[in-house]
Amino acid sequence: MSRLKADENPIVLKTFSFAVNAAKYCQVLQKSKDFPLANQLFKSSTSIGANVREAQNAESKADFIHKFKIAIKEVDETEYWLALCKELHNHSELPALNEQLIEIQKIINKIISTSKKA
């Protein structure tokens, strides 16, 4: 995590770590010659953290919530691609990725609901 500081927001760190792990898994998919699936998974899984990072510099509360809503849509899409990976390949990396994604999903949903109440 070259540019990320240890004292940053935990969701920023978690989504970055997930993106790294998902990108590594995409390399496994590429070795299996499943380039379309690798590309789709790479895009959606890295977009989660990118939107969370953008939310850290939101211009308003509404903008903050909007960025996290985009992130949760990317979580849903990533969940779909991981389910497809399980059906087609069922590599050993999938359970850990799914666990990370579920944790991220819970945190983002909580951030959204808490932010709406504030």
C-alpha positions in Angstrom: 0.0 0.0 0.0 2.4 2.6 -1.2 0.4 5.8 -1.0 -2.2 4.7 1.6 -1.3 5.6 5.2 -1.9 3.3 8.0 -4.1 5.9 9.8 -6.6 6.2 6.9 -10.2 5.3 7.1 -10.6 1.5 7.6 -13.0 1.1 4.7 -10.4 2.7 2.4 -7.9 0.2 3.5 -10.3 -2.7 3.3 -11.4 -1.9 -0.2 -7.8 -1.4 -1.4 -6.8 -4.7 0.1 -9.7 -6.4 -1.6 -8.8 -4.8 -4.9 -5.3 -6.1 -4.6 -6.5 -9.6 -3.8 -9.1 -9.5 -6.6 -6.5 -8.3 -9.1 -4.3 -11.2 -8.1 -7.2 -13.6 -8.7 -7.8 -12.0 -12.1 -4.2 -13.1 -13.0 -5.2 -16.7 -12.1 -8.2 -16.3 -14.4 -6.0 -15.0 -17.2 -3.7 -18.0 -16.8 -6.9 -20.1 -17.3 -7.4 -18.0 -20.5 -10.7 -16.6 -19.2 -9.9 -13.0 -20.3 -13.5 -11.7 -20.5 -14.3 -12.8 -17.0 -11.0 -11.6 -15.6 -11.6 -8.1 -17.2 -15.1 -7.8 -15.8 -14.1 -8.9 -12.3 -11.1 -6.5 -12.4 -13.2 -3.5 -13.4 -15.9 -4.0 -10.8 -13.7 -5.1 -7.9 -11.3 -2.2 -8.3 -14.1 0.3 -8.8 -15.4 -0.3 -5.2 -12.3 1.2 -3.6 -12.1 3.9 -6.2 -15.5 5.2 -5.3 -14.8 4.9 -1.6 -11.7 7.0 -2.1 -13.7 9.5 -4.1 -16.2 9.7 -1.3 -13.5 10.8 1.1 -13.3 14.1 -0.9 -17.0 14.5 -1.4 -18.3 18.1 -1.9 -21.4 17.5 0.3 -23.2 14.9 2.4 -25.3 14.0 -0.6 -22.2 13.6 -2.8 -20.7 11.4 -0.1 -23.8 9.1 0.0 -24.0 9.0 -3.8 -20.3 7.8 -4.1 -21.0 5.1 -1.5 -24.2 4.1 -3.4 -22.1 3.7 -6.5 -19.6 1.6 -4.5 -22.4 -0.7 -3.3 -23.6 -1.2 -6.9 -20.0 -2.3 -7.7 -20.1 -4.6 -4.8 -23.2 -6.2 -6.2 -21.7 -6.5 -9.6 -18.5 -8.0 -8.2 -20.6 -10.5 -6.2 -22.2 -11.6 -9.5 -18.8 -12.1 -11.2 -17.4 -14.0 -8.3 -20.5 -16.3 -8.4 -19.9 -16.9 -12.0 -16.2 -17.7 -11.3 -17.4 -20.2 -8.7 -19.6 -21.9 -11.2 -17.0 -22.0 -14.0 -13.7 -22.4 -12.1 -14.2 -22.8 -8.3 -10.6 -21.8 -7.6 -9.4 -21.9 -4.0 -9.1 -18.1 -3.8 -12.9 -17.6 -4.0 -14.0 -18.2 -0.4 -11.6 -15.6 0.9 -12.6 -13.0 -1.7 -16.2 -13.6 -0.9 -15.6 -13.2 2.8 -13.8 -9.9 2.2 -16.6 -8.7 -0.1 -19.3 -9.5 2.4 -17.5 -7.6 5.1 -17.1 -4.6 2.8 -20.8 -4.8 1.8 -21.9 -4.7 5.4 -19.6 -1.7 6.2 -20.7 0.3 3.2 -24.4 -0.4 3.8 -23.9 0.8 7.4 -22.1 3.9 6.2 -24.9 4.8 3.8 -27.7 4.2 6.4 -25.8 6.1 9.1 -25.0 9.0 6.8 -28.6 9.3 5.8 -29.6 9.7 9.4 -27.0 12.3 10.3 
